Amino acid sequence: MTTTFSVEASSAQESHLPRRHRPILQAMVVRRPNFNPVVPRLSYLTGFEGTQMFGHGIDVLDTSEHAVRYKEDLRRLAADGLREFRCCIPWHKIERVRGIFDWAWTDRYLAQVRRLDLIPIVDPLHHTSFPQWLGDGFANPDFPDVYEAFVRAFAQRYPWITDYTVINEPVATAILSGFTGDWYPHWRDREGVARIILGKVRAIHRVTATLKKIVRGLRIVHVDTCERHHALDPASQDHTDFSNDLRFAVLDLLLGRMDSTHPLYALFVENGMTGQDVARFRESPARIDVLGLDFYAHSELGWTVDGQSDDFRPWGFKRVALEYVERYDLNVMLSETNVRGRIEDRISWLKYMVGESEDLAVELEKRNRRFEGFCWYPYIDSTDWCSLCREPNRRIDPQGIYYLSQSFDRKPSQLSEIYAKLVAGEIGSAEIPAFRMEDTVLTDRRVGKFLVHMTDFEWKEGEPSI
């Protein structure tokens, strides 16, 4: 998921990484039949959406039926040749009563993961998936303590798990919770977003330090939105500048880069950041091994006095991602992408994003950095994002590699066939077909502005199908 702003991460030395992660992007290349250029061979992964509908006590794991069909879903994932996946852990269900952990479902789920020899990148806090008793959520002064206690208990129970996303999309969630008011606690100003970010940064810093002590072979995959904002008239410059500064705020704090010269320093000081915070982050920057960047068609936004506009030429994923790399000097993963639409629309967006990622991998290699993986997210269609996960209506969002029927059966398609071939290294972006996208995808899903990057595509006519 992505929203109006974005963020990044800090890297550790390669020697910290378990051996199985070091060659995720091989130094090798693959030569494909009937394809002359030599292109990087990417590694592919996926994930299962798990956002809680706060106040209702259930999440997308439930409404998509992954919570009960996980054996089928995970077997399918393994059969497609995938090993690594982003794995939501439902804290809000495990600790319904403070200090009391119910691991029954998690034990069954992770046992299946282990039987299939899959590598989960566990995500213990996906958006607002915290317990109902945590008043004000991320801004609750107890949040860092209670979250650290939960993650510690999880890590001790499952010591074989090494890969963690400590908090998913911290900036994006802070925007929706503290600035636009869509999510709990429904605050609507810059002060609200600053308070929520500060609570998250304190928690991430503490939890990461705890994991370093108790998890052998730890790998931290920091995931947030990969965004850029463009001012299209003078009246929108202030909001655009604030948005572009805010996307970097979490990592600037975690990596000890927040000082009196930072454009958001005063905002955070006014909303609870202390000299002790600044000194702690500066003296002991958080460890981050992989910068996970989530990129969607709405990750680049143009602003006018009247609001959002797509009347500009976007940079594209590769160029925006390199802006993050140049700022933080990290290995990069495309940790989420998708488009809501027909199977053919999704295939066309996949072609664009794989091509951008192949080009990004080449640029990273020049900088002695790696592209750590391409993640189409989610693996199966999501549910209830049409209401921004505020109502558990079980409405299917057509975004997945596999689509959901009206009875929630998982259905293969040309997209799932293509993705399995990508995983196997049999094809790359050049072999993915491009289908003309529907008007609603070009306009409502904001894909149209990216057509300037697709001028060499050989377009086919799509079918009025899924």
N, C-alpha and C positions, 0 to 999 in steps of 0.2 A: 504494500500500500504506500502511496505517497501523497503529500499534501503540498502546502505552499512554500515550504522551505527545505533545508537539508543539512548534512553533517559528515564527518570523517573519523580517522583513527590513527593510532601510533603502532609502530612495528617492533617486533622482537627479532633477535638474530635467528637465522635459519636453524642453528644448532638446537634451539629450543623445541623445534617441531618434531613430532613423531616421524619416523622414517617414511611411513606410508603417505604423508602429506607433501614431502619435499618435491616429488616429480609431478605434481598435479598438472602443471603445464610443462610437458617434456621440452627439453632443449631440442629434441628431435622435431622433425616436421613430417607430414604425411603427404605422399604423392597419390592423388586419386586418379582412377581410370578416366580418360578423356578430359582431364583437367590439367592444363599446363602449369599455371602458377603454383609455386610452393607456398603453402600457407600454414600457420601454426595449427597444431592439433589441440583443440580445447578439451578440457574436462567438463563434464555436465553433471548437474545435480538437480534436485527439485525439492518440494516440501509440501506440507499439509497445513492449511490455514486453521488457526485456533482462537481467534479473538472472542472474548467474552462479551455478551450483550449485558453490560453492567446494569444491575438492578433486577435482572431476570434469572441469574444463577446458572445459565447455560451458555454455550459458546458454539462457534462454527464447527468444532469437532463433533458436536451433537447434531446440529441442524443439517450438516452434510452427511451424517451417519458414519463418519470415519471412526467415531468412538466405539461403534459396535461392529463395523466392517473392516477394522484395521488389519486383520489377518489377510483378508483378500487383497486389500490395497497394498500392503507391504510385499506380499508375494508377487503381485503384478509388477511393482517397482523393481524388485530383484530380477524378475524374468526379462525386463527391458534392459538389463545390464547396468542399471544404476546401483551404486553402493552408498553414496553420500546423500543425505537429505536433511533439510531443516525440520526440526522436531519440536513442536509446541508441547510444553509441560504445563498442565492446568493448575497452577498454584491456587486459584480461587476455589477449586474443588478439593484439593488435597488438604488445605488448612482452613476448613469452614469455621472451625473454632480455633482461636488464637492459641498456638503452642501445641495443638493436637494434629498429627499428620496421619492421613489415611492414604496409604500407598497401594491399595489393592489393585486399582485399575492400572496404575503406572507399572507395578510389578509385572502384570500380565502383558502389557504393551511392550515394555522394554525387553522382556524375555523373548518375544517374537522377533524384535529387532535383532537381538543377539543371535538367535537361531539362524537367521538369514544372513548373518555376517555383514550387516549394514553398519554404516558409520553415521550416527546421529549428531547433528549440530544442535544441541539442546537449547531451547529457547524458553526459559522458565517464566518470562513475563512478556507476553505478546500484547502490545497496546494496553488496554485497561483491564487485563486479566488478573487483577489483584483481589483479595478477599473482600467481601461486602463490609466487613467490620472495620476496614481501614478508612476512616473518615478523611476526606480531602485527598485520598489516594497518595500520589507521589509527593504532595506538599505536606503530608502529615509528618511531624518531627520524628515520629517513631519509625517511619518507613525504612531508612537505611538499616536500623537494628533488626526489624522483623524480617526483612527480605534477606539479609545476610544469614540469619538463623535458618531460614527455609533452604537457601541454596547450600549452606553447609550440610544440613541434614540430607539433602538430595545427593550431594557429591559423596558423602560417606556411605550412603546406601548403595550407590551405583559407581564404585571406584573404577570400573572399566571404561566409563565414558570420559573422553578427553576434550571434546570440542564444545565450546559454550559461546552463545550470544547472550551476554549478561542481561541486557534490556533491549528489546527490539525497537528500532526506529524511535529513539528517544526524542529527537527534535519534532518529528512528524506528530507523535502522540501528544507532545506538549502543546503544539499548535492547536490541535483539535480539542484538547482539554482546557487549555488556559487562554487561548486567543480568540478562537472562533466560537467556543461554547458548545460545540456539538457533543462532546463527551464529558463525563463526570470529571471534575466537579463543576463544569459549565461556566468557567470564568471567561471574560471577554476583553482582556486588555494586555498590554505589554507587561504589566506588573505580574499578572497571573502566569503568563508563559515563563517569565524569569524565575518565579518561585518554584514552578514545577520542574524546570530544567535543573535548578540548583539541587533539589531533592534527588533527582535521578543521578546527577553527577556524583554526589556524595555516596549514593548507594553503589553505583558502578565501581567507583574507586575502592570502596571497602570490600565489596564482594570479589573483585578481581584479586585483591591482595590475599584474601582467604583462599581462593581457588589455587593460587600459586603455591601455597603451603601444603595443600592436601591432595592435589590432582597431579599425578605423574604423567608427563607428556602433554601437559595442558596446551591447548590452542584456543586463543580468544579471537572470535570472528565478530568484529564490531559492525553492526548493520544499521544503516540509516539511509534516508533518501538522498539521491544524487540530483541536485537541483541547481537551476540558475534562473535569475530574474532579470527582466529587461524593461527599462523605463522607456515608454514610447511617447511621453510628453513630459514637460518640466514639472507638472503638478504631481506626477507619480514618483518622482525621484526619491523623496524621503522614504516612502513605503518600500520601494525597490531596494534602496540601500540597507534599510533595516532587515529586509528579508534575506539579502545576500550575506549580511553579517551574522544573522541568526543561524543560518545553516551550518556555520562553523563553530557555534558557541560551545556545544558539548565537548568536542574534541579539543578546542582551545583550552577549555577548563581542565579536562582530564590530563592533558599533556603539559600543563603548567605554563601555558602561553597567555594567560589572562593577567594583564597588569594595567596600570593606569593609562597606558597608551591605547588600549583596546577600545574600539568604538562602543562596546556594550558594557564596559567596566562599571560605569556609574549606575546603569540600570540594575546590574546584579548586586552592587553594594547597597543600593537603596532597598533591595528586596531580600536582604538577609545574608549576603556573602560577607564573610569576615576576613580579617587579615590572616587568621589561622587557616582558613580554607585556602587562600591564595598561596600561603607558604607551604602547606602540605602538598598541594598539587604540583607546585614548582619543584619541591625537594624530592618528591617521589611520584613522578608521572605514572599514570596507569599503563599497564602493559596491554598492547593490542597487536596481534600477529597478522591479521588480515583485515583490510578495509573492505567491508561489504557495502556495495552501492546499489540501491534500488532505483531503477529508472523506468519510467512510464512515459506515455505521450504527453501527460500533463506535468512532467517534471520540469519543463521549461515554460515559464509563464511570462507573458507580456502584460504590462500594466499601463493603464491610461487613467485619466481623471474619472472616467465612468466605470472603471473596474478592469477585469481581465479582457485581453484581446489576443488573438492568434495572428495578428497582422504584422509578423516579423519573421525573419529567417532564423530558425533555431540553430544552435551550435551542434547538436547531436551528442549521443552518449560518449563517444570516444573523446571528444574535445572537452566536454564538461568533466568527465572522469579524470582527464589529465590535469585539470585545474586543481583537483583534490590531491593528486599524486605529487604535483609540484609543491603543494603547500605542506604535505605531511611525509612524503617519501616512503610510501607503503606498497606492499603487494596488494593486489586488488582482486575482488570477486564481484561479478554481477550477481548480487544476492536475491534480486527479484526483478522480474519483468513479466508482463502479459498485456493483452488487450481484450476488452469485453466485446465479443462479436461472434460471427459465424466461424466455423472451423477454418474456412478460407481466409478470413480476415486475420485470424491468429497466425496462420502460416506465413502470411505476408509480413506481419510484424516480426515474427521469428526470423525470417530471412534478413530483414534490416538489422536486427539486434545481433545476430550471429556475425554478420559482416562487420559491424562496428566493433565487436569484441575481438574478432580476428585482427583487425587493424590496431586495436588498443594493445593486444598482446605483443605485437611487433614493437610498438613504441616503448612498452615496459621493458622489453628485453634490452633495448638500447640504454635504458637507465639502470640496468642490473636489477630489475624488479620482475615479478612474475604475475601473470594472470592466473588466479587460483581456481576459477571455475565459472561456468555459466549456469544460472538457475532460472528455469521457467517456473513460476510460482503462481498458483498451486498445481499439484499433480492432477487432482480431480477438481471439477468445477467447485467454486466456492459457493457460499450461501449467505444471504442477508446483508451483503455489502451495498445493495440498492438502498437500504435505509441507514447506511454507515454503521451497521451492526448495532442499531439501537432497538430493533424489534426482531424477536425470533420468529419470523413468519415462514421460514424454510423456503424462501424464494431463491431459485437457482440463478447464480451469476455465471454466464457462459465465458469462462476464462481459462479453464484447465486444459491439460494435455489430453486427459480423458474427459468426456462430457457425461453429465448425469441425465438419465431419462427421468420422466415424470414420476417413476417409481423408485428413483435414486439408484438404479442400476448403473454401474460404470461401463461406459461404451467406448470402444476403440474407434479410431478415425484415421484419416490420412495424416493428421498432426501427430498422433501417437506413433505411427509408423515412421515418420520423418525423424521424430525425436530419438527413437531407438537407434536409427541409423547414425545419427549424430553421436550418440553415446558410444557406438561401436567404432567410430572413426571412419565410417564408410563414405560419408559425404561431408561437405561444408556448406557455407552460405551460397556458393555458386550453384550448387545442385538443388537448392530449395526453390520450388516454384513460387511465383508471385501472382496472386489473384487480385483483380480489381476490387477495391474495398467498397463497402456500402456507404452511402452518404452519411448515415448516422454515426458510423465509425470515424469518418473523416472530420465530421463537425462536432458531434456531441462527445466523442471520445478523444478529440483534439489531435487525431493522427494526421490530418490534412496538411498541417504546416511542415511535416517531415517529408512530404513528397519531393521536395527540392533535393533531398538526399537519395532519392530512388529513381533518378532519371534514366539509369542504365538498366532498370528492371525490364524484363520481357513479360508484359502483363497478360494473364489469361483471364477469361471470364469465369467467375465463381458460380456456384450453384446456389439457389435459394434454399439452403439446407439448414443444418444445425446452427 
